[in-house]
């Protein structure tokens, strides 16, 4: 990939949930993730993570498990969100806050992933996805799955949209 800046996006879908997140590579190499999500979301905090496979199948049970565990290349890779490195997986992000109308605006910066070719790119061989979880991620090490956000209620495959 060229040394220029990159932009990626994901269209998030779940049962009566939609949204778009943009991933914008910054000059310092960090990635800004911003966008809006709305729909049948309970008010409060929801876990939001980058997962290790770019597949969003709502028909498998439990839903969206085709997206794998939290994105975390390297020795602490995750197939289960609560394995050794949680809450320090590359794909662990701050919780999503949903208002009383089921609307959320998201804007965070992370240096845990990149959009360019690197060991922590979201564009590895099997891609990556964003998952919105039913519950808040309590961001505790070695906790229960429910403490890492619980069930998966919406998903979006991250796609490359622009590179300068």
C-alpha positions as CSV (number, residue, x, y, z in Angstrom):
1,X,0.0,0.0,0.0
2,X,1.2,3.5,-0.7
3,X,2.6,5.7,2.1
4,X,-0.3,8.1,1.7
5,X,-3.2,8.3,4.1
6,X,-6.1,5.8,4.0
7,X,-9.8,5.8,4.8
8,X,-12.0,2.8,5.4
9,X,-15.6,2.4,6.4
10,X,-18.2,-0.1,7.6
11,X,-21.9,-0.2,7.2
12,X,-23.3,-1.7,10.4
13,X,-26.4,-3.8,10.4
14,X,-28.4,-5.8,13.0
15,X,-32.0,-6.4,13.8
16,X,-33.5,-2.9,13.4
17,X,-30.0,-1.4,13.8
18,X,-28.0,0.6,11.2
19,X,-25.1,2.8,11.0
20,X,-21.8,3.8,9.4
21,X,-18.4,4.2,10.9
22,X,-15.4,5.8,9.1
23,X,-11.8,4.9,9.8
24,X,-9.5,7.8,9.0
25,X,-5.7,7.3,9.2
26,X,-4.0,10.3,10.7
27,X,-0.5,11.6,10.0
28,X,0.8,10.2,13.2
29,X,-0.3,6.7,12.2
30,X,-3.3,6.5,14.6
31,X,-6.8,5.8,13.3
32,X,-9.8,8.0,14.0
33,X,-13.1,6.0,14.1
34,X,-16.2,8.1,13.8
35,X,-19.8,7.8,12.7
36,X,-23.4,7.3,13.8
37,X,-25.5,4.3,14.7
38,X,-29.2,4.2,15.3
39,X,-32.1,1.8,15.8
40,X,-33.4,-0.6,18.4
41,X,-30.5,-0.2,20.9
42,X,-31.1,0.0,24.6
43,X,-29.9,3.3,26.1
44,X,-26.6,3.2,27.8
45,X,-23.2,1.7,27.1
46,X,-22.5,-1.1,24.6
47,X,-19.2,-2.9,23.9
48,X,-17.8,-2.0,20.5
49,X,-14.9,-4.0,19.1
50,X,-12.9,-4.8,16.0
51,X,-13.2,-8.5,15.5
52,X,-10.7,-10.8,13.7
53,X,-12.7,-11.8,10.6
54,X,-14.5,-9.7,8.0
55,X,-17.6,-11.9,7.9
56,X,-21.0,-10.8,9.3
57,X,-23.5,-13.6,9.2
58,X,-26.7,-12.8,11.3
59,X,-28.2,-16.2,10.6
60,X,-25.6,-18.3,12.5
61,X,-26.3,-18.9,16.2
62,X,-25.2,-17.0,18.1
63,X,-25.5,-14.2,15.6
64,X,-22.3,-12.8,14.0
65,X,-19.9,-15.3,15.6
66,X,-18.5,-15.7,12.1
67,X,-16.5,-12.5,12.8
68,X,-14.2,-14.4,15.2
69,X,-12.8,-13.1,18.5
70,X,-11.5,-9.6,19.3
71,X,-8.8,-8.6,16.7
72,X,-5.5,-9.2,18.3
73,X,-2.6,-10.5,16.1
74,X,0.3,-11.9,17.9
75,X,0.9,-14.1,20.9
76,X,-2.2,-13.1,22.7
77,X,-4.7,-13.5,19.8
78,X,-8.3,-14.0,20.9
79,X,-10.8,-16.5,19.9
80,X,-12.8,-15.8,23.0
81,X,-13.2,-12.1,24.1
82,X,-12.0,-12.9,27.7
83,X,-8.7,-14.6,26.9
84,X,-5.4,-13.5,28.4
85,X,-5.0,-10.1,26.8
86,X,-8.5,-8.6,27.4
87,X,-9.0,-5.5,27.6
88,X,-5.8,-4.9,25.8
89,X,-6.6,-6.6,22.5
90,X,-5.8,-4.4,19.4
91,X,-9.5,-4.4,18.6
92,X,-10.7,-3.4,22.1
93,X,-12.3,0.1,21.8
94,X,-14.1,2.4,24.2
95,X,-17.8,1.6,24.7
96,X,-20.5,3.1,22.5
97,X,-23.0,5.4,24.3
98,X,-26.6,5.1,23.1
99,X,-29.1,7.9,24.1
100,X,-32.7,7.4,25.0
101,X,-33.8,7.6,21.4
102,X,-31.5,4.7,20.3
103,X,-29.0,7.0,18.7
104,X,-25.2,7.0,19.1
105,X,-22.5,9.2,17.8
106,X,-19.0,7.7,18.0
107,X,-15.6,9.4,17.8
108,X,-12.4,7.8,19.1
109,X,-8.8,7.6,18.1
110,X,-6.8,4.4,18.5
111,X,-3.2,3.6,17.9
112,X,-3.8,-0.2,18.3
113,X,-4.6,-0.8,14.6
114,X,-3.7,0.6,11.2
115,X,-5.2,0.8,7.8
116,X,-1.8,0.2,6.1
117,X,0.2,-2.9,5.6
118,X,1.6,-3.8,9.1
119,X,1.3,-6.6,11.7
120,X,-1.8,-4.8,13.1
121,X,-3.6,-3.9,9.9
122,X,-7.4,-4.5,9.9
123,X,-6.9,-5.6,6.2
124,X,-5.1,-8.9,6.9
125,X,-5.9,-12.1,4.9
126,X,-9.4,-12.6,6.3
127,X,-10.3,-8.9,7.0
128,X,-12.0,-7.5,10.1
129,X,-15.4,-6.5,11.3
130,X,-16.9,-4.1,13.8
131,X,-19.3,-5.7,16.4
132,X,-21.7,-3.9,18.6
133,X,-22.5,-6.0,21.8
134,X,-25.7,-6.2,23.7
135,X,-24.0,-5.0,27.0
136,X,-21.3,-2.7,28.2
137,X,-17.7,-4.0,28.1
138,X,-16.5,-3.7,31.7
139,X,-12.9,-3.9,30.3
140,X,-11.8,-6.4,33.0
141,X,-9.0,-8.9,32.5
142,X,-10.0,-12.6,32.5
143,X,-13.7,-11.8,33.1
144,X,-16.8,-13.6,31.9
145,X,-18.0,-13.2,28.3
146,X,-20.9,-11.1,29.5
147,X,-18.4,-8.7,31.1
148,X,-16.8,-8.1,27.7
149,X,-20.1,-7.0,26.1
150,X,-22.2,-10.2,25.9
151,X,-24.1,-11.1,22.8
152,X,-23.5,-9.6,19.4
153,X,-26.3,-7.5,18.1
154,X,-24.9,-5.7,15.0
155,X,-21.9,-6.2,12.7
156,X,-20.2,-4.4,9.8
157,X,-17.3,-5.6,7.6
158,X,-14.5,-3.0,7.4
159,X,-13.8,-2.1,3.8
160,X,-11.0,0.0,2.3
161,X,-12.5,3.1,0.5
162,X,-9.6,5.5,-0.2
163,X,-5.9,5.8,-0.2
164,X,-3.9,8.9,-1.2
